[in-house]
Amino acid sequence: MAKILFVITAATHWTLADGYQQPAGFWAEEAMGPYAVFKEAGYER
């Protein structure tokens, strides 16, 4: 089965083309929800 790579950054913001600094971050649920679905489907980690 295919492998899936999750990339999570510690960046505090993204700088947009117009110079605006968009705050960044993630909640653990945003990564763990899809992880559980992929694991259940048989994907490797």
PQR file with spaces between the fields and no chain letter, atoms N, CA, C, O and H, PARSE charges and radii, in Angstrom:
ATOM       1  N    MET     1       0.861   -1.184    0.000 -0.4000 1.5000
ATOM       2  CA   MET     1       0.000    0.000    0.000 -0.0000 2.0000
ATOM       3  C    MET     1       0.899    1.235    0.000  0.5500 1.7000
ATOM       4  O    MET     1       2.027    1.197    0.490 -0.5500 1.4000
ATOM       5  N    ALA     2       0.388    2.313   -0.549 -0.4000 1.5000
ATOM       6  CA   ALA     2       1.132    3.569   -0.628 -0.0000 2.0000
ATOM       7  C    ALA     2       1.362    4.155    0.758  0.5500 1.7000
ATOM       8  O    ALA     2       0.632    3.865    1.706 -0.5500 1.4000
ATOM       9  H    ALA     2      -0.529    2.344   -0.947  0.4000 1.0000
ATOM      10  N    LYS     3       2.387    4.978    0.850 -0.4000 1.5000
ATOM      11  CA   LYS     3       2.670    5.687    2.098 -0.0000 2.0000
ATOM      12  C    LYS     3       2.205    7.129    1.956  0.5500 1.7000
ATOM      13  O    LYS     3       2.177    7.670    0.851 -0.5500 1.4000
ATOM      14  H    LYS     3       2.980    5.213    0.080  0.4000 1.0000
ATOM      15  N    ILE     4       1.842    7.745    3.064 -0.4000 1.5000
ATOM      16  CA   ILE     4       1.390    9.137    3.081 -0.0000 2.0000
ATOM      17  C    ILE     4       2.288    9.927    4.012  0.5500 1.7000
ATOM      18  O    ILE     4       2.598    9.481    5.117 -0.5500 1.4000
ATOM      19  H    ILE     4       1.864    7.305    3.961  0.4000 1.0000
ATOM      20  N    LEU     5       2.704   11.096    3.565 -0.4000 1.5000
ATOM      21  CA   LEU     5       3.556   11.971    4.359 -0.0000 2.0000
ATOM      22  C    LEU     5       2.750   13.186    4.804  0.5500 1.7000
ATOM      23  O    LEU     5       2.175   13.893    3.977 -0.5500 1.4000
ATOM      24  H    LEU     5       2.452   11.458    2.667  0.4000 1.0000
ATOM      25  N    PHE     6       2.712   13.423    6.105 -0.4000 1.5000
ATOM      26  CA   PHE     6       2.110   14.641    6.654 -0.0000 2.0000
ATOM      27  C    PHE     6       3.248   15.611    6.934  0.5500 1.7000
ATOM      28  O    PHE     6       4.227   15.247    7.585 -0.5500 1.4000
ATOM      29  H    PHE     6       3.179   12.849    6.777  0.4000 1.0000
ATOM      30  N    VAL     7       3.130   16.830    6.453 -0.4000 1.5000
ATOM      31  CA   VAL     7       4.130   17.863    6.732 -0.0000 2.0000
ATOM      32  C    VAL     7       3.454   18.924    7.589  0.5500 1.7000
ATOM      33  O    VAL     7       2.475   19.547    7.177 -0.5500 1.4000
ATOM      34  H    VAL     7       2.335   17.126    5.924  0.4000 1.0000
ATOM      35  N    ILE     8       3.989   19.117    8.778 -0.4000 1.5000
ATOM      36  CA   ILE     8       3.440   20.102    9.718 -0.0000 2.0000
ATOM      37  C    ILE     8       4.568   21.056   10.076  0.5500 1.7000
ATOM      38  O    ILE     8       5.672   20.623   10.403 -0.5500 1.4000
ATOM      39  H    ILE     8       4.784   18.611    9.113  0.4000 1.0000
ATOM      40  N    THR     9       4.296   22.335   10.016 -0.4000 1.5000
ATOM      41  CA   THR     9       5.322   23.334   10.260 -0.0000 2.0000
ATOM      42  C    THR     9       5.132   24.018   11.618  0.5500 1.7000
ATOM      43  O    THR     9       4.037   24.032   12.180 -0.5500 1.4000
ATOM      44  H    THR     9       3.398   22.687    9.750  0.4000 1.0000
ATOM      45  N    ALA    10       6.194   24.563   12.109 -0.4000 1.5000
ATOM      46  CA   ALA    10       6.137   25.335   13.350 -0.0000 2.0000
ATOM      47  C    ALA    10       6.100   26.830   13.042  0.5500 1.7000
ATOM      48  O    ALA    10       6.276   27.653   13.940 -0.5500 1.4000
ATOM      49  H    ALA    10       7.084   24.551   11.652  0.4000 1.0000
ATOM      50  N    ALA    11       5.872   27.183   11.775 -0.4000 1.5000
ATOM      51  CA   ALA    11       5.819   28.595   11.395 -0.0000 2.0000
ATOM      52  C    ALA    11       4.690   29.294   12.138  0.5500 1.7000
ATOM      53  O    ALA    11       3.620   28.718   12.337 -0.5500 1.4000
ATOM      54  H    ALA    11       5.729   26.514   11.046  0.4000 1.0000
ATOM      55  N    THR    12       4.923   30.511   12.538 -0.4000 1.5000
ATOM      56  CA   THR    12       3.893   31.275   13.243 -0.0000 2.0000
ATOM      57  C    THR    12       3.015   32.062   12.278  0.5500 1.7000
ATOM      58  O    THR    12       1.924   32.499   12.645 -0.5500 1.4000
ATOM      59  H    THR    12       5.791   30.979   12.376  0.4000 1.0000
ATOM      60  N    HIS    13       3.495   32.247   11.021 -0.4000 1.5000
ATOM      61  CA   HIS    13       2.713   32.972   10.025 -0.0000 2.0000
ATOM      62  C    HIS    13       3.203   32.643    8.620  0.5500 1.7000
ATOM      63  O    HIS    13       4.317   32.158    8.423 -0.5500 1.4000
ATOM      64  H    HIS    13       4.381   31.892   10.724  0.4000 1.0000
ATOM      65  N    TRP    14       2.332   32.923    7.648 -0.4000 1.5000
ATOM      66  CA   TRP    14       2.677   32.842    6.225 -0.0000 2.0000
ATOM      67  C    TRP    14       2.686   34.275    5.718  0.5500 1.7000
ATOM      68  O    TRP    14       1.762   35.036    6.008 -0.5500 1.4000
ATOM      69  H    TRP    14       1.427   33.317    7.808  0.4000 1.0000
ATOM      70  N    THR    15       3.714   34.659    4.964 -0.4000 1.5000
ATOM      71  CA   THR    15       3.730   35.991    4.382 -0.0000 2.0000
ATOM      72  C    THR    15       3.143   35.900    2.979  0.5500 1.7000
ATOM      73  O    THR    15       3.679   35.202    2.119 -0.5500 1.4000
ATOM      74  H    THR    15       4.465   34.042    4.727  0.4000 1.0000
ATOM      75  N    LEU    16       2.043   36.607    2.753 -0.4000 1.5000
ATOM      76  CA   LEU    16       1.359   36.585    1.465 -0.0000 2.0000
ATOM      77  C    LEU    16       2.027   37.539    0.485  0.5500 1.7000
ATOM      78  O    LEU    16       2.868   38.350    0.872 -0.5500 1.4000
ATOM      79  H    LEU    16       1.608   37.174    3.452  0.4000 1.0000
ATOM      80  N    ALA    17       1.649   37.439   -0.784 -0.4000 1.5000
ATOM      81  CA   ALA    17       2.262   38.252   -1.836 -0.0000 2.0000
ATOM      82  C    ALA    17       2.149   39.745   -1.561  0.5500 1.7000
ATOM      83  O    ALA    17       3.034   40.510   -1.946 -0.5500 1.4000
ATOM      84  H    ALA    17       0.965   36.780   -1.099  0.4000 1.0000
ATOM      85  N    ASP    18       1.076   40.171   -0.903 -0.4000 1.5000
ATOM      86  CA   ASP    18       0.901   41.598   -0.616 -0.0000 2.0000
ATOM      87  C    ASP    18       1.610   42.037    0.667  0.5500 1.7000
ATOM      88  O    ASP    18       1.486   43.190    1.081 -0.5500 1.4000
ATOM      89  H    ASP    18       0.358   39.550   -0.590  0.4000 1.0000
ATOM      90  N    GLY    19       2.362   41.112    1.304 -0.4000 1.5000
ATOM      91  CA   GLY    19       3.106   41.437    2.511 -0.0000 2.0000
ATOM      92  C    GLY    19       2.364   41.148    3.805  0.5500 1.7000
ATOM      93  O    GLY    19       2.956   41.194    4.883 -0.5500 1.4000
ATOM      94  H    GLY    19       2.463   40.176    0.968  0.4000 1.0000
ATOM      95  N    TYR    20       1.053   40.847    3.708 -0.4000 1.5000
ATOM      96  CA   TYR    20       0.265   40.541    4.895 -0.0000 2.0000
ATOM      97  C    TYR    20       0.770   39.251    5.537  0.5500 1.7000
ATOM      98  O    TYR    20       1.029   38.273    4.835 -0.5500 1.4000
ATOM      99  H    TYR    20       0.572   40.810    2.832  0.4000 1.0000
ATOM     100  N    GLN    21       0.910   39.239    6.854 -0.4000 1.5000
ATOM     101  CA   GLN    21       1.346   38.047    7.567 -0.0000 2.0000
ATOM     102  C    GLN    21       0.135   37.324    8.133  0.5500 1.7000
ATOM     103  O    GLN    21      -0.431   37.726    9.150 -0.5500 1.4000
ATOM     104  H    GLN    21       0.700   40.033    7.424  0.4000 1.0000
ATOM     105  N    GLN    22      -0.250   36.254    7.458 -0.4000 1.5000
ATOM     106  CA   GLN    22      -1.400   35.441    7.870 -0.0000 2.0000
ATOM     107  C    GLN    22      -0.976   34.525    9.009  0.5500 1.7000
ATOM     108  O    GLN    22      -0.049   33.735    8.834 -0.5500 1.4000
ATOM     109  H    GLN    22       0.209   35.928    6.633  0.4000 1.0000
ATOM     110  N    PRO    23      -1.620   34.601   10.169 -0.5600 1.5000
ATOM     111  CA   PRO    23      -1.269   33.696   11.263  0.2800 2.0000
ATOM     112  C    PRO    23      -1.406   32.230   10.834  0.5500 1.7000
ATOM     113  O    PRO    23      -2.298   31.885   10.059 -0.5500 1.4000
ATOM     114  N    ALA    24      -0.527   31.385   11.336 -0.4000 1.5000
ATOM     115  CA   ALA    24      -0.542   29.967   10.986 -0.0000 2.0000
ATOM     116  C    ALA    24      -0.487   29.120   12.246  0.5500 1.7000
ATOM     117  O    ALA    24      -0.174   29.611   13.331 -0.5500 1.4000
ATOM     118  H    ALA    24       0.198   31.665   11.965  0.4000 1.0000
ATOM     119  N    GLY    25      -0.788   27.875   12.089 -0.4000 1.5000
ATOM     120  CA   GLY    25      -0.769   26.928   13.193 -0.0000 2.0000
ATOM     121  C    GLY    25      -1.766   25.831   12.898  0.5500 1.7000
ATOM     122  O    GLY    25      -2.457   25.884   11.881 -0.5500 1.4000
ATOM     123  H    GLY    25      -1.042   27.476   11.208  0.4000 1.0000
ATOM     124  N    PHE    26      -1.855   24.838   13.764 -0.4000 1.5000
ATOM     125  CA   PHE    26      -2.811   23.763   13.552 -0.0000 2.0000
ATOM     126  C    PHE    26      -3.253   23.209   14.892  0.5500 1.7000
ATOM     127  O    PHE    26      -2.545   23.320   15.894 -0.5500 1.4000
ATOM     128  H    PHE    26      -1.293   24.795   14.590  0.4000 1.0000
ATOM     129  N    TRP    27      -4.425   22.617   14.894 -0.4000 1.5000
ATOM     130  CA   TRP    27      -4.930   21.884   16.047 -0.0000 2.0000
ATOM     131  C    TRP    27      -4.580   20.424   15.819  0.5500 1.7000
ATOM     132  O    TRP    27      -4.608   19.957   14.680 -0.5500 1.4000
ATOM     133  H    TRP    27      -5.000   22.528   14.080  0.4000 1.0000
ATOM     134  N    ALA    28      -4.256   19.703   16.862 -0.4000 1.5000
ATOM     135  CA   ALA    28      -3.880   18.292   16.728 -0.0000 2.0000
ATOM     136  C    ALA    28      -4.962   17.491   16.013  0.5500 1.7000
ATOM     137  O    ALA    28      -4.651   16.556   15.275 -0.5500 1.4000
ATOM     138  H    ALA    28      -4.234   20.082   17.787  0.4000 1.0000
ATOM     139  N    GLU    29      -6.212   17.840   16.219 -0.4000 1.5000
ATOM     140  CA   GLU    29      -7.312   17.116   15.578 -0.0000 2.0000
ATOM     141  C    GLU    29      -7.258   17.229   14.059  0.5500 1.7000
ATOM     142  O    GLU    29      -7.735   16.342   13.350 -0.5500 1.4000
ATOM     143  H    GLU    29      -6.465   18.599   16.818  0.4000 1.0000
ATOM     144  N    GLU    30      -6.671   18.331   13.553 -0.4000 1.5000
ATOM     145  CA   GLU    30      -6.575   18.521   12.113 -0.0000 2.0000
ATOM     146  C    GLU    30      -5.623   17.509   11.484  0.5500 1.7000
ATOM     147  O    GLU    30      -5.751   17.205   10.298 -0.5500 1.4000
ATOM     148  H    GLU    30      -6.284   19.051   14.128  0.4000 1.0000
ATOM     149  N    ALA    31      -4.687   16.988   12.241 -0.4000 1.5000
ATOM     150  CA   ALA    31      -3.766   15.975   11.740 -0.0000 2.0000
ATOM     151  C    ALA    31      -4.218   14.571   12.139  0.5500 1.7000
ATOM     152  O    ALA    31      -4.097   13.636   11.348 -0.5500 1.4000
ATOM     153  H    ALA    31      -4.584   17.234   13.205  0.4000 1.0000
ATOM     154  N    MET    32      -4.727   14.419   13.333 -0.4000 1.5000
ATOM     155  CA   MET    32      -5.081   13.085   13.836 -0.0000 2.0000
ATOM     156  C    MET    32      -6.340   12.516   13.184  0.5500 1.7000
ATOM     157  O    MET    32      -6.452   11.299   13.032 -0.5500 1.4000
ATOM     158  H    MET    32      -4.825   15.179   13.976  0.4000 1.0000
ATOM     159  N    GLY    33      -7.278   13.362   12.800 -0.4000 1.5000
ATOM     160  CA   GLY    33      -8.491   12.885   12.132 -0.0000 2.0000
ATOM     161  C    GLY    33      -8.165   12.180   10.824  0.5500 1.7000
ATOM     162  O    GLY    33      -8.519   11.013   10.653 -0.5500 1.4000
ATOM     163  H    GLY    33      -7.186   14.350   12.923  0.4000 1.0000
ATOM     164  N    PRO    34      -7.492   12.867    9.890 -0.5600 1.5000
ATOM     165  CA   PRO    34      -7.116   12.209    8.638  0.2800 2.0000
ATOM     166  C    PRO    34      -6.163   11.031    8.862  0.5500 1.7000
ATOM     167  O    PRO    34      -6.255   10.022    8.162 -0.5500 1.4000
ATOM     168  N    TYR    35      -5.254   11.148    9.827 -0.4000 1.5000
ATOM     169  CA   TYR    35      -4.326   10.046   10.123 -0.0000 2.0000
ATOM     170  C    TYR    35      -5.104    8.777   10.470  0.5500 1.7000
ATOM     171  O    TYR    35      -4.785    7.700    9.966 -0.5500 1.4000
ATOM     172  H    TYR    35      -5.179   11.967   10.396  0.4000 1.0000
ATOM     173  N    ALA    36      -6.107    8.892   11.312 -0.4000 1.5000
ATOM     174  CA   ALA    36      -6.906    7.735   11.716 -0.0000 2.0000
ATOM     175  C    ALA    36      -7.634    7.130   10.515  0.5500 1.7000
ATOM     176  O    ALA    36      -7.716    5.909   10.379 -0.5500 1.4000
ATOM     177  H    ALA    36      -6.367    9.767   11.721  0.4000 1.0000
ATOM     178  N    VAL    37      -8.163    7.996    9.645 -0.4000 1.5000
ATOM     179  CA   VAL    37      -8.867    7.504    8.453 -0.0000 2.0000
ATOM     180  C    VAL    37      -7.905    6.756    7.531  0.5500 1.7000
ATOM     181  O    VAL    37      -8.231    5.671    7.050 -0.5500 1.4000
ATOM     182  H    VAL    37      -8.097    8.988    9.756  0.4000 1.0000
ATOM     183  N    PHE    38      -6.741    7.318    7.282 -0.4000 1.5000
ATOM     184  CA   PHE    38      -5.761    6.663    6.404 -0.0000 2.0000
ATOM     185  C    PHE    38      -5.246    5.367    7.011  0.5500 1.7000
ATOM     186  O    PHE    38      -5.079    4.372    6.306 -0.5500 1.4000
ATOM     187  H    PHE    38      -6.476    8.199    7.673  0.4000 1.0000
ATOM     188  N    LYS    39      -4.995    5.373    8.317 -0.4000 1.5000
ATOM     189  CA   LYS    39      -4.522    4.159    8.986 -0.0000 2.0000
ATOM     190  C    LYS    39      -5.565    3.053    8.883  0.5500 1.7000
ATOM     191  O    LYS    39      -5.235    1.903    8.591 -0.5500 1.4000
ATOM     192  H    LYS    39      -5.131    6.181    8.890  0.4000 1.0000
ATOM     193  N    GLU    40      -6.823    3.405    9.123 -0.4000 1.5000
ATOM     194  CA   GLU    40      -7.921    2.430    9.031 -0.0000 2.0000
ATOM     195  C    GLU    40      -8.039    1.873    7.622  0.5500 1.7000
ATOM     196  O    GLU    40      -8.416    0.715    7.441 -0.5500 1.4000
ATOM     197  H    GLU    40      -7.092    4.339    9.360  0.4000 1.0000
ATOM     198  N    ALA    41      -7.715    2.696    6.614 -0.4000 1.5000
ATOM     199  CA   ALA    41      -7.802    2.267    5.222 -0.0000 2.0000
ATOM     200  C    ALA    41      -6.611    1.392    4.813  0.5500 1.7000
ATOM     201  O    ALA    41      -6.585    0.841    3.713 -0.5500 1.4000
ATOM     202  H    ALA    41      -7.409    3.637    6.761  0.4000 1.0000
ATOM     203  N    GLY    42      -5.621    1.271    5.715 -0.4000 1.5000
ATOM     204  CA   GLY    42      -4.493    0.383    5.451 -0.0000 2.0000
ATOM     205  C    GLY    42      -3.226    1.051    4.966  0.5500 1.7000
ATOM     206  O    GLY    42      -2.256    0.371    4.633 -0.5500 1.4000
ATOM     207  H    GLY    42      -5.642    1.719    6.609  0.4000 1.0000
ATOM     208  N    TYR    43      -3.218    2.381    4.922 -0.4000 1.5000
ATOM     209  CA   TYR    43      -2.008    3.076    4.505 -0.0000 2.0000
ATOM     210  C    TYR    43      -0.919    2.929    5.562  0.5500 1.7000
ATOM     211  O    TYR    43      -1.206    2.851    6.757 -0.5500 1.4000
ATOM     212  H    TYR    43      -4.005    2.934    5.193  0.4000 1.0000
ATOM     213  N    GLU    44       0.341    2.892    5.106 -0.4000 1.5000
ATOM     214  CA   GLU    44       1.470    2.800    6.038 -0.0000 2.0000
ATOM     215  C    GLU    44       1.796    4.165    6.595  0.5500 1.7000
ATOM     216  O    GLU    44       1.467    5.188    5.995 -0.5500 1.4000
ATOM     217  H    GLU    44       0.574    2.956    4.136  0.4000 1.0000
ATOM     218  N    ARG    45       2.444    4.179    7.748 -0.4000 1.5000
ATOM     219  CA   ARG    45       2.888    5.450    8.307 -0.0000 2.0000
ATOM     220  C    ARG    45       4.368    5.553    8.268  0.5500 1.7000
ATOM     221  O    ARG    45       4.928    6.561    8.699 -0.5500 1.4000
ATOM     222  H    ARG    45       2.712    3.348    8.236  0.4000 1.0000
